[in-house]
């Protein structure tokens, strides 16, 4: 079972701690939503957990081994990372862009092995991109590109998905579908970590909420509450319903 842990992790930039003494332990089968205001350190935390950024202090362990010591190819097979605001620089067909997620499994030379083709078809279908499969990636809308990059992340069936704001720019239907997809991946036994600004969808789907403020982890629990929203964002909120019917209303000062 995958266990990813951060121990007293601190990251400094220009002398300021953008992550400050963060410790947590993550397990396979969890869907963690990382919330917090702009500049709270969410993207930095995800980069550290993905092994893309080494902390200035503290350590990150994957199954009790230092994350930075895990061979790059092994880590690429086990972990997929989707950055915030992904870009496509080359006019590759969407299906070829998605196939790049299989790079750790590809031979050094030669065509794509036939046994990997079904994985690409499944990822395209899961992200509603079948009709765009031959379209140049540089011609996709922002939302379509976000879904293509998510398809690239899931195509290799990694056991860890670390995704930074995966539903930003998506229309409501695709935002909800993406959250269901990530939730289903966790239910299949994967570790899913996502930074999110949509608090309603975070509350509906995440099994665990991490809240960052000014680089510090101020909450680690399994439920989003009105009190937590006020503490993190400084706004009043009203939560109603539960499950897929849960709704969040942010209140102006006069509505408190």
Rosetta blueprint (number, residue, H / E / L):
1 X L
2 X L
3 X E
4 X E
5 X E
6 X E
7 X E
8 X E
9 X E
10 X E
11 X E
12 X E
13 X E
14 X L
15 X L
16 X E
17 X E
18 X E
19 X E
20 X E
21 X E
22 X E
23 X E
24 X E
25 X E
26 X E
27 X E
28 X L
29 X L
30 X L
31 X E
32 X E
33 X E
34 X E
35 X E
36 X L
37 X L
38 X L
39 X L
40 X L
41 X L
42 X H
43 X H
44 X H
45 X H
46 X H
47 X H
48 X H
49 X H
50 X L
51 X L
52 X L
53 X L
54 X L
55 X L
56 X L
57 X E
58 X E
59 X E
60 X E
61 X E
62 X E
63 X L
64 X L
65 X E
66 X E
67 X H
68 X H
69 X H
70 X L
71 X L
72 X H
73 X H
74 X H
75 X H
76 X H
77 X H
78 X H
79 X E
80 X E
81 X E
82 X E
83 X L
84 X L
85 X L
86 X L
87 X L
88 X L
89 X L
90 X L
91 X L
92 X L
93 X E
94 X H
95 X H
96 X H
97 X H
98 X H
99 X H
100 X H
101 X H
102 X H
103 X H
104 X H
105 X H
106 X L
107 X L
108 X L
109 X L
110 X L
111 X L
112 X L
113 X L
114 X H
115 X H
116 X H
117 X H
118 X H
119 X H
120 X H
121 X H
122 X H
123 X H
124 X H
125 X H
126 X H
127 X L
128 X L
129 X L
130 X H
131 X H
132 X H
133 X L
134 X L
135 X L
136 X E
137 X H
138 X H
139 X H
140 X L
141 X L
142 X H
143 X H
144 X H
145 X H
146 X H
147 X H
148 X H
149 X H
150 X H
151 X H
152 X H
153 X H
154 X H
155 X L
156 X L
157 X L
158 X L
159 X L
160 X E
161 X E
162 X E
163 X E
164 X E
165 X L
166 X L
167 X L
168 X L
169 X L
170 X L
171 X L
172 X H
173 X H
174 X H
175 X H
176 X H
177 X H
178 X H
179 X H
180 X H
181 X H
182 X H
183 X H
184 X H
185 X H
186 X H
187 X H
188 X L
189 X L
190 X L
191 X E
192 X E
193 X E
194 X E
195 X E
196 X L
197 X L
198 X L
199 X H
200 X H
201 X H
202 X H
203 X H
204 X H
205 X H
206 X L
207 X L
208 X E
209 X E
210 X E
211 X E
212 X E
213 X E
214 X L
215 X L
216 X E
217 X E
218 X E
219 X E
220 X E
221 X E
222 X L
223 X L
224 X L
225 X L
226 X H
227 X H
228 X H
229 X H
230 X H
231 X H
232 X H
233 X H
234 X L
235 X L
236 X E
237 X E
238 X E
239 X E
240 X E
241 X L
242 X L
243 X H
244 X H
245 X H
246 X L
247 X E
248 X E
249 X E
250 X E
251 X E
252 X L
253 X H
254 X H
255 X H
256 X L
